[in-house]
Amino acid sequence: MKQNRFPAGWDESRVRSVLEHYEQQTEDEAAAEDEAAFRKRGQTVVLIPKRLVPEVTRLIEVRQSRRQTRQGSPSADPKPATGSNHRSGRTRGRYTH
């Protein structure tokens, strides 16, 4: 039998809790949560090929780890992302989903 493996900080209880949250969410609640995520400052949504997701995830983890090591604790990146409008936090491209 295959053993379940969870990311650091996750266990079966946490996974079940997250699943329960999303299974009980209405369509309107889900849409509102998605819209709020698109408006979050300091972040952007980028479409990338699925095959690149693991590599991009590793790059983000490495950068966060280096920043935490340098500063001693996690914090937001003070610089706007390249190609973004720093006043609105939106990229010049179009959002789709």
N, C-alpha and C positions, 0 to 999 in steps of 0.2 A: 504494500500500500504506500502511495506517495505521501510524504510528509508535507503539510502546508508550511510555506515560508512567508513571513510578513516583513515589510520594511522596518527599519529601526523605529522603535517607539509605538509600533502597532502590534496588536494581538487579536485573537478571535473575537473578543468582547468588543473591541473598538470597531472592527469591521462590521459586526452585527449591528452596532449602534448607528453607524453611518448608513448601512442598508435600510434600517428601519426608518431613519429620517427621510430618505429619498422615496421610499415606498409609500409613506403616508402623506407626502407632499402633493398638493393639488397642482393642476396645470398652471393656474395663475401664480401660485407661490413659486413654482419652478421658473416661470418666465421672469418674475420680479427678481429672483436671485441671479439669474443669468444677466439681466440688464444691469444690476448693481455691480456685477463683476466687470462688465465692459466699461463702466464709468470710473472704476477705481484708479486713483491717481498713482503715478509712479510705475504703472504697468501698462502693457499693451498686449493685444491679441495678434498673433501672427500665424498664418496658415503655412505649414511645412509638410512635406511628404511624411507619411507614417513611418517609413523606414529610417528617418532621421531623428525621430522622437528620442530614442535612447541616447544618442550622441548629444543632442541639445540638452537633455536632462543632466547628463554627466558634466557638461560644460558649466551649467548653472550651479550644480553642486560644488564643483571645484572652485568657482568664483566665490560662492558664499563661504566655503570653508576657509579660503585664503583671507577673506575680509574679516571673518570671525577671529582668526589667528592673529591678524594684524591689530585689530581693534579690541580684542578681548571679549567682544560680545556682538551678537547680530544687530545690524541696523540697516536702514534703507539706503540705497545708493543715492547720494545727493545730486548726481549729475543726471540730466534727462537722457533718455536713450537716443542714439544717433538717428537722425531723420524724424525726430518728433518735434511737435510744437510745444515748447516748454510751458507756454501759458495755458493751453487747454489739456495737455497731456495726451493728445491724440496724435496718431501717426498720420502722415500725408496720404496713406492708402485708404482703401475702403474696408469697412468691416462687413463680413458676411458670416452667416451661419445658417 
